[in-house]
């Protein structure tokens, strides 16, 4: 009988003698690249996702399955050496969620999402045996594996928790405008680099405060750009090649493609 669960499939693939030679050769480190790749593909699927659209719903479901496979693979490696298995992974995260949501699973009252985050942070400190006096510096411990975009967001979130934050959206937008003006005023390459970084960092904080996911927004923009540029390229090919099209003609094809997608 063929295995019917992911755990059973992974156990069969990793079974000595009868398993898959490639799967049997893997370890946690060799699998790391696939975990990164699958996580990136989930993010791409999320950027293209449209709720209730059959094709993008199926695509997101598929990519989440591929990511789940990576988790199951790591759990099977641990099970093979008798350390822990997928059930332990589930048990640990269930216990953590229950412990950190006393307002749902216990008799703790909270007033809004901000209070939930405050409770979560306090419970995390307690779990680690720390106090506000002994906890690490606020900006310590940010994972080095985060992308620069995600790290910028995390820095902003941590600072906002202690009140180091713009009071309103207008203040953040003013900061973005200020940084852009400073970038425009610079000519020294080193200062241009610094000011460009300031612009990007300020934009990340505007996105955070506005509730925009900058990674997803950028991915969606690149999808739109690719689609429109494909129309520009099709127009150039129909005309006999890029050399047959000037910038004005390419811009006209771009605007036409933009209107079709509007």
N, C-alpha and C positions, 0 to 999 in steps of 0.2 A: 504493500500500500504506500502511495506517495505521501510524503509529509504535508500537512495542511496548515501549519503555523510557521511564522517566520523563525521562531526559536528552533523548531524541528528541522527546518531547512538548513539553518546555520550549523546545527549539530551534525547533520549528515555531510555537509560540505567540509567540515573540519574533522571528520572521523578518520583516524589513522588507517592506512591501507586502502580503504574504499572511498575516501573523500576526494575533493578536487585538488590536484597538485598545486595550483596557484593559491587557493585559499589556505592550504596547509603551510605555505611558505610565509604567510603574512604575520606581522606583529603590530603592536600599537603604533610604532614609529613609521612603518611602511604604509600604514593606512591613513596617516595624518593628512597627506595631500588630497586623498579622496574625500575626507571629511570637509576640508576647505572647499573643494570643488562643488560638492553636493550642496553645501550651505549657500554658496554663491548662486547656484542654479535655482534654489528655492527663492532667493531674493529676486532673481530675474523673473521667475514665475509670478511672484507677488506684484512686481511692477506692472506686468501685463494683465494681471487678474481683473476681471470684471464680474462682480457678484451676479449669479444666475445665468451667466453666459456659459453654455455647455462646454465649449472648447477650452476656455481658460480655467474653468472649474476642474475639468479632467486633468489639465496640465499641472495645476497646483497640487492636486491629489497625487499625481504620479511623482512629482519632485519631492514631496514630503515623504513618500514611501521610500525613495532612494536615500533620503537623509536618515530615515528610521533604520534602514538596512545598515548604515554605518554604525549607529548606536548598538544595534543587535550584534554586529560583528565584533566590536570591542568587548561587549558583554560575554560573547562566546569565548573569546580569548581568555578572559578572566576565569570563566567557568572551567575551561580546559586545564588550568593550573590550580583549580580548587580555591580560588580567592573569593569570587562573588559571581552572580549571574544577573540576567535581565530582571528577575523578580526582585533582587536586592536593589537594583537601580530604581525600580518603580516604588518599592517600599520606602526607600530613603527620601525620594522627592515628595511622596504623599505625606510622610511624617513632617517634612519641612513646611509644606504648604499648610497643613493643619495647625502646626505650631505658630506659624507666622500670620495666621488669619484668626486670631482669637475673637474678632468681632463677628465671625461667621460660625465658628465651631465652639465658641465658649461664650461667657457672659460679659464680654467687653464691648462697650459702646464707642463708636467713632462718629466724628462729624465731618464727613466728606473724604475725598481721595487723599488730600494732603495729610490728614490724620492717620490714614492707613500707612502712608509712607513713613511717617514719624514712628509709628509703632513698629513697623518692619525693621527700621534701622536700630531701634532700641533692643528688639529681640535678637537681632544679629550680634550686637555687642554682648548681650547676656550669654548667647551660645558660645562665644569665643572666650568668655571669662574676662571681658574687658569692661572698663568704665570710661566715661568721657575724658577722664584725665590720662588714661593709659592707652587709649585707642591710637592707631597710627595717624600721622598727619593727613589732613583732608584729601590732598591730592596724591598721596602714596597709594600703592597697590592697584593702580589702574593697569589692566592687562596689557602687556607689551604687544600682544597679537592683534589688538584693535586697529582698525584702519585709522588714519589721521582724522577722517571725518567723524567716526564714532568716538574717538578719544576727545575731540573738541566738544562734542555734545556731552560726554560724561563729565568733563571738567566743568562745563557750565551748570550741569545738574547738581553737582556736588557743591559748588559755590552758592547756588540758589537756595539750597537746603539751610544754609546758615544766614541767609538774608543778604548775601553779596550779589545783588540782582537789580536790574532796572525795574522801577515800579510799574511801568506800563510799556505797551508796544511802541508808543511814539518815541520813548527814550532809546529803545534798541534801534529803531529805524534811523533816528538822528545819528547814532553811533556809526551805523553802516555808511550813511552819507558822508560823515566826517572822515572816515577811513578812506572812502573812494576819492574825496577831494585831496587828501594827503598823498594818495597814490598818484593822482594826476599831476601833482605839483613836483614830484620827484623825477630826477634824471640819473642820479648816481645808481649804478646797477645793484649795489649792496642794499641801499635804502629802498629801491624799487622792490626788491625781493622781500624785505621786511614789511613794507607797507601792503604788498599783495597778500602776505600772510595775515596781516591785521584785517584786511577786507574779508578774506575767507572765514577767519575765526568769528568776526562779527556777524556774518551771514549765517553761520551755524547756530549762533545764539538766537538770532531772530527766528530761524526755523524752529528751534527748540521751544521758544516762548510762544510761537504761533501755533505749535502743534503739527508742524509739517515734518515729515520724515525726509530729510535731504537726500539720503541714499536712494530711496524709492522715487523721489521727485526727479532726481538726475537720471535714473535708469529709464523712467517714462519719457523724459525729454529726449534721451538718446534714441529710444524706439521711434519717437515722432520724427526726429531728424533723419534717421536711416530711411524711414518710409518716404519722406518728402524728397530726400536726395536721390532715392531710387527713381522717382519720377523725373527729376532733372537729368539723370543719367540716361533714362529711356528716351527723353527728348533729344539729347545729344546724339545718341546712337541712331535715332531715326533721321537726324539731319546729316549723318555721315561721319560723326566723331566729335570729340571735344574741340578740335581746332575749328569746327564750323559754328561754334557757339561763343559769343562774347558774354561778358558779365551781365549785361542788361537782359539778354535772352535767357540766361540761366536763372536770373532773379525772377523773370516772368514765369518760367516753368515752376519755380519754387512756390510763388504766390498762388498759382493755379492749383498746385497739389495741396497747398494749405487750405484753400477754399473748399476743395473736394472733401477734405477730412473734417471740416468744421461742422 
